[in-house]
Amino acid sequence: QVQLVESGGGLVRPGGSLRLSCATSGSAFSTYVTGWYRQAPGKQRELVATITRAGSTNYAHSVKGRFTISREKGKNTVYLQMNSLKPEDTAVYYCNSGLTTPGTYWGQGTQVTVSS
């Protein structure tokens, strides 16, 4: 069984930054790809960024150049550094992990609100 625990959400002004963390515990064999998804009110959940155990990354077009996904191997933690935040980035952000994209396992979500 794999557990994902997100942290780091909050309220930030436009142009500000936040860093989300996703702590992973459980079977490493079940978590080849870890990523972040987000869901805004009234919208479908969408992929934000993913990273594989080999370090390959993938980003949604809307966040390229502003968000950076990374992993800290020793701590089994994946981060999402979000810079130059915009009001349209407001959403619940979910950590996801598994053998494919999206994977089997989801975190509980953390709210990110970008507002002046």
N, C-alpha and C positions, 0 to 999 in steps of 0.2 A: 504494500500500500504506500502511496505517495501523498504527502501533505505539503500544501503550499500556503505560506502565510505572507500576505502583503502588508506593507507599511509605507508611510511617507506622504500620503495624500494630504490635501488641505486646501485652503483658500489663498490665492495669489493674485496679484494685479497683472494686467496685461503687460507683456514684456518681461515678466519675472521668471523664476526658475523653481523647479522642484525636482527631488530625486526620489523615485519609488524603489522599494526593495522587495524582493521575493525570496524568502528563505525556504529552501527545499529540504525535505527529509523523507527517508524511505529508500526504496530500491533504485539505485542509479541505473540499473539496466532498463528501467521503464521510462527514462526521461532523457531521450536523445536531443529533443528540441524543446527549448523553453522560450516563451514569448509573452508579450503583453497585448491584450485586446482591450477595447473600450466600448462602452455603450452609453450613448446620450439619450435623454428622454425622448421617446417616440421614434427612436431609430434602431436599426439592427446593430448587433454587436459587430465590430470590425477589427481587423488585425492592425496593430500599430507597429510592432517590430518583433523579430525572432532572432535567436542565437542558438547555434548547435554546440554540442560538446567540443567539436573541432574548432569552434570560434567563428564560423561563418555567420554573417548577419544579413538580415533582410528588413527593409523598412517600407511602410506605406508612403506613397508619394507625398501625402499631405504633411508628413513630419520629417522628411529627409532634410538634413542640414540643421535641424533644430533639436532632434532627439538622438540620444546615443544609448544603445543597449550594450551591456557588458556583463561579464560573470567573474566572480571571485571563487576560484576552484576550491581552495582550502576551506571556505565557509559554505560551499554549495549555495551561494546566493547570486541572484541575477538582479541587476540594477537597470533602471530606466532614468537616465538624466534628461530632463526636459527643460530646454531653454527657449527664450523668446515665445513664451506661452501666449496663446490667443484665446479669446472667449469661446471660439469654436472647439477648443481642446477640452472644454468642460464635459465631463463624463465620469462614469464609474469605470475604473481601470481594473482589469482582471489579469492575474498571472495564470499562465497555462503551460502545461508540460506533458510530454509524452513521446511516443515514437514517430508521430506524424504531426502535421500542422492542419487544424488544431489537434492537440493531444487529448488524452483521456482525462487528465486531472486539471481541476480549476481551483483557484483560491476564492476567498469570500468577497473580494473586491474592495477597492478603496476609492473614495470620492475625491475627485480633483475639480475644483471650481476656479475658473479664471474670470475675475470680475473687478471692476473699479469701484 
